[in-house]
Amino acid sequence: MYVAAAGTLSPTWDPEAGELSLVGSLDRLDLTCAQPDAPTTLALHGCFSELLEAADVRARIDAHLRPGARNLPKLALRELLANELGVDLEALTLTRPRPGVLRLNASLRPQ
């Protein structure tokens, strides 16, 4: 089975928890059953039951990515800066000046 997906992941900042995490959604999910017949060709073969079992994959992935989900790793940025650099994180803003670029601006003060 071949799986192709497209969607969006966005970083989000939780100022109360001091955590930077990812949220998003899966916009497209393509499932294809294929088996190599020769070194350079693929032939589609029946795998209807496998596709039925995977039909709710998109919903499961979206559930992991929804805001507030606890299933993706998070970076405890406030704690990390305090413990490693001895600074308090007062505020953080996220901007996307262009596709593929994320800019974080932080307000820090010594402990």
Secondary structure, DSSP 8 states (H G I E B T S, - for coil): -EEEEEEEEEEEEETTTTEEEEEEEEEEEEEE-EEEEETTEEEE---HHHHHHTTTHHHHHHHHHSTT--SS--B-HHHHHHHHH-EEEEEEEEEEEETTEEEEEEEEEE-
